[in-house]
């Protein structure tokens, strides 16, 4: 609180922006400034224009499918970020998720490893229960697929790191790679082809869509 004013929570910002048919960052620009970094801005803009994303994550729920509580728990782990920065990133992440709600929504296919479902994030088990229920619910939508690579699968190419492949309505393609320090947008044809081959490899290891949702809901009950 400053000067008697309390800023709205991340969830409230997104809810109000949705009702007003505005972007949360237009109404509350301050919480979004940290994510508006040179190395992320290009991908954030591409993501908003994309018609489809193919997203592989070996360790975490993809950002576009995270709940507020899960995102906050991830970002507070280790105490590396001050609370105000955590809230800035959480707000930006929730706002980005609106691409799944557009009139012509983004088509998202996400592949994750089973360890994502079973590794505890946050001090409260309810964080994981809520996240997995949300993940399964999102996977039921027509424009979202969530597929899980079972734990008994052997080492596969995706374990070398997460990546996202995107395409816009006009056919432009790009990929995004993330690491401990910053992300990288990739547009070179050879690199996209290599990541495309890795995508085919990881999807080949994943369970079918319906079985994946069943597994997610099964594991969600273990966190209750």
N, C-alpha and C positions, 0 to 999 in steps of 0.2 A: 504494500500500500504506500502511495506517495501523495501528499497533499490531500488526504482524505479520499482518494480514488482507488478502487480495487479493480485491477484488470481482469477481464473475463478469462475463464479457463480455456484450454485448447479446444475441448469439446464444444463449449458454448460458442466460441468464435466460428467454428465450422458450421454449427447448426444455424446461427443467425445469418451467416453468409449464404447458406443454402436457401433459406426462406426468402432472402432479398435477391436471390439469383445474382449474387456477386461473388467475387473471389475473396476469401478471408484476408489475403495479404493486401487487398485494396482497402479494406476497412481497418485493419490493424497491421500496417506495414512493418512496424518495429520487430515483432516476433519472427519475421521471415528474413531478416537481413543476414544473419549468419550463414544461412544455407545459400544465399545468393552470392556464392564465391565464384571466381572465374572458372575453376575446374569443374564445378557442378552446374553452373548456369546453362551451359550448352546442352547437357543431358536433360535437365529439368524442362527446358523449352522443347526439346525433341520429344520427351515423354508426353507432354501435353498435346502434341500434334499427332502422336503415333496412333495408328489404327490397330496395331497388334504388338504384343510383347511376348517373348519367350524367355522365361526367367529361371535360372538354376541357382539354388542356394543350398549349400551343404550343412550349414550350421545354424541358420536363423530363419524365421518366417520372413518372406519377402516384405519389404516396406509397405507396398500397396495393400497388403493383407493383414497388417499388424493392428491390434487394438491399441487404444491410447495407453492402457496400463502396461501392456507388454513393451511397447516402444519406450515408455519412460523407464521401465525396469532395465532394459538393454542399455540405455544411455547413461544410467546412473551407476552401473556396475564399475567397480574400481575407483569411483570418485574422481575420474579424470576430467569431468566437465563441471563447471559451476552450475547450480540449480537453474539460474536464469537462462543459460545456454541450452540446457536440457529442454526447458519449456519452449524455447524458440524452435528447436529442431522437431519436437513432438508436434507443435502446431503446424509447421510446414509439411510434415509427413502426412498428417491427417488431411490437410488441404489438397495435397497431391492425389489423394485417393478418390477425389471427385471425378477423375477420368473414367472411373468404373460406373458412374451414374449419369453420364452424358446421354443426350437423346439418341445419339449413335455411339454407344459405349465402346471403350477400348476392349479388344479381345485379348485376354490374358491367359497364358498357359504357364503355370508355375510347377516346377519339379523340385522337391526337397528330399533330403535323406531322413529316414525314420528317427535318427538321433535328434532331429529338430523337435520332434513330438515328445521325446522322453527326457531331454535335458532341462532341468529346472531353470527358469528365468524369473527373477524376482523372489522376494522373501516369503510371499504369500502364495500358497498353492492355487488359490483362486485365480491368480494371474494366468497360469497355464490352462486351467479349466476354461476360463473365459476365452482365451486366445484360440484354443483348439475348437471350441464350439463355433466361434466366429469363422475360423478357417474352413470348417466343414460346411457351414451355411453359405459362405462365399462360393465354395466349390460346387454348390447346387445351382448356381446361377447359370444362365445360358451363355454368358460372355466370359465366364471364368472356369478354368480347369485347374485342379490341384492334384498332382500325382506324386506318390510317395515311392521312393526307392527303399525296399525293405532292408532291415539291418543285416540279414544273412547274405546279402549280395556281396560279392568280392570287391576288391579295389576296382574303381572305374575311373575314367578320364576326368569326370567332373570334380573329383575330390582334390584336384589341383587348385580349385578356387571358384568362386561364384562368377557368374556373368549374365548379362541380359542382352538379348538380340531384339531390335525393334524395327518396325517398318511403318512408314507414313502412307496415307492414301495415294499419294503420287508415286509410290514405289521406292522412295529414298530409304536407305537402310543404314543403321548404325548399331554399335554395341557399346556396352558400358562395363568396365572392369573396376573393381574397388579393392583397396588395400588399407593398411593401417594408417596411412597418412592422407591419401586423397584418391579420387577416382579419375578414370581416364576414358574419354570417348574415342572409339575406334571406328574408322570409316574406310580403311584400306581394304580393297576387294579380297586380297589374299588372306588377311586377318579374319574378315567376316566369313570366308569360306572355311577356314580352320575352326572357328567357333561353331559354325553350322554343323560341321562334322562331329564336334564334341556334343552338340545338342542331340544329334541323332543317337549318339552313343548313350547318353544319360537317359533319354526317354526310353531307349530299349531296355534299360534296367528297371524302369519304374512299373509299378502296378497299374492296372487299368483304372480309369477314372472312378467308377463306382466302388471298386474294392478299396481304392485309396480313401474315399470318403468314409467308408465303413471302418477302416483302420483308425482314421483320425478320431472318429466318434468313440471308438473302443478305448483308445488311449485317453481321451478327454475324461472318461469316467474314473480313471485311475487317479486323476488329480483332484477329484471332488472330495 
